[in-house]
Amino acid sequence: MDFSFFLSAFLRLLPGVPLTLQLAFVSVGLGMVLALILALLRLSGIRPFEWIARAYIFLFRSTPLLVQIFLIYYGLSQFPTVRYSVLWPILRQPYWCAIIALALNTAAYGSEIIRGGLRSVPEGQIEAARACGMSRITVFRRIVLPLAIRQALPAYGNEIILMVKATALASVITMMETTGLAAKLISESYRAVEVFVVAGSIYLIINYVITRVIHLLEYWLTPHLRSVSTPVVIEREDAA
């Protein structure tokens, strides 16, 4: 094995890591906001809002992410209305097209995760909060949302990891993140196996760190589930 090539490949791919993280976290952040809105629309009880949310989720979960990226990057530019609109300075840049596609895609999956978290909140806790005089907004902000986040965090952690891996698709629209740099290095060296092994190792390290952070968050949010050490009982001897 040529360890010197592995090291040089690692150093060549390392500059793509900040862009990979940027694509992942910006799209997850924007997608999380949209996912919360979609989940609230699904649970609103208003039929038109539910249908809109259902149609959005079905559309983005049933089509490949790569197709969505192509449609946004190549497809929208075919319409003169888009090219001469105020949005064109954003939509002509591959960076923002990748962010938009990733955010729209993860919002569809995230909304179902958040909806499951919201529905898992016990009704008794909501009724108890209302009995204490809390308004609906206060109940949602102080009772429902924290409990829903706690319930949804493990599943949402998986979604974040999937988005980190999905950023590799941004390389098809000229983004020079980790996979894009790997493809460029392969075209120069013709050593695909070594380069992809190094690229895969970089994604492995990133996702390992994210997994540890999510576990720490779960530990912090669930103090009631931690094992409590049994107190030592000291028996007092009866007085003689």
Disulfide bonds with the S-S distance in Angstrom:
none
